[in-house]
Amino acid sequence: MIEFPNHSRSYDPTRRAVRFWGHDSALETTFFINEGALKRIQPGTHPDEAGLLDAFDCNRDVICAAAAKVYVRGSRGSYDLTAANF
């Protein structure tokens, strides 16, 4: 089962997404949630780094729940969450 104990997150300007990490035992997996998904969760989100990070922080529980649903152990190194996941 994946958990999200690490509250670190960062903005990736190339992907226009927020990167965060989940842990399944000793395995670390990278997740990205894109701008469209963040705007769906929190309409009115400013499309800049500060706005997207704030939207992530305000909705961390919802985002981590969606990330847990798409996660498959050992399947791949990273996962992308889009508006369709919400």
C-alpha positions in Angstrom: 0.0 0.0 0.0 1.4 3.4 -0.9 1.6 6.2 1.6 2.5 9.8 1.4 4.5 10.7 4.6 6.8 13.1 2.8 5.1 16.5 2.5 7.8 17.8 0.1 6.6 18.9 -3.3 8.0 21.0 -6.0 6.9 22.8 -9.1 8.1 21.4 -12.5 7.9 24.2 -15.0 8.6 21.9 -18.0 5.5 19.8 -17.2 3.5 22.6 -15.6 2.9 20.3 -12.8 3.5 19.7 -9.1 5.8 16.8 -8.3 5.4 14.8 -5.1 6.4 11.4 -3.8 4.8 8.3 -2.4 6.4 5.4 -0.5 5.5 1.7 -0.7 7.8 0.1 1.8 11.3 0.9 0.6 10.1 1.9 -2.9 9.8 5.6 -3.7 7.5 6.6 -6.6 7.2 10.0 -8.2 3.8 11.5 -9.0 3.0 14.6 -11.0 -0.3 16.5 -10.9 -0.8 18.8 -13.8 -2.2 22.3 -14.0 -5.5 21.2 -15.4 -6.1 18.8 -12.6 -5.3 21.4 -10.0 -7.6 23.9 -11.6 -10.4 21.2 -11.6 -9.9 20.6 -7.9 -9.6 24.2 -7.0 -11.2 26.5 -9.6 -9.6 30.0 -9.8 -6.1 28.6 -9.1 -3.5 31.1 -10.4 -1.5 29.4 -13.2 1.9 30.3 -11.7 4.2 28.3 -9.4 2.9 29.9 -6.2 -0.8 29.3 -7.2 -0.3 25.7 -8.2 1.7 24.8 -5.1 -1.0 26.5 -2.9 -3.7 24.5 -4.7 -1.7 21.3 -4.1 -1.2 22.1 -0.4 -4.9 22.9 0.1 -6.0 19.7 -1.5 -3.3 17.3 -0.5 -5.7 14.6 0.9 -7.8 14.5 -2.2 -4.7 14.4 -4.5 -3.0 11.6 -2.4 -6.2 9.5 -2.5 -6.4 9.8 -6.3 -2.7 9.0 -6.5 -3.2 5.8 -4.4 -6.0 4.7 -6.8 -3.7 4.9 -9.9 -0.7 3.4 -8.2 0.3 -0.2 -9.1 3.3 -1.6 -7.2 6.4 -1.9 -9.4 4.5 -0.9 -12.5 6.5 2.2 -13.4 8.7 4.9 -12.0 6.3 7.8 -12.2 2.6 8.6 -12.5 0.8 11.6 -14.0 -2.5 12.8 -12.5 -4.7 14.7 -14.9 -8.2 16.3 -14.6 -9.7 13.0 -15.6 -8.5 11.5 -12.3 -10.8 14.0 -10.4 
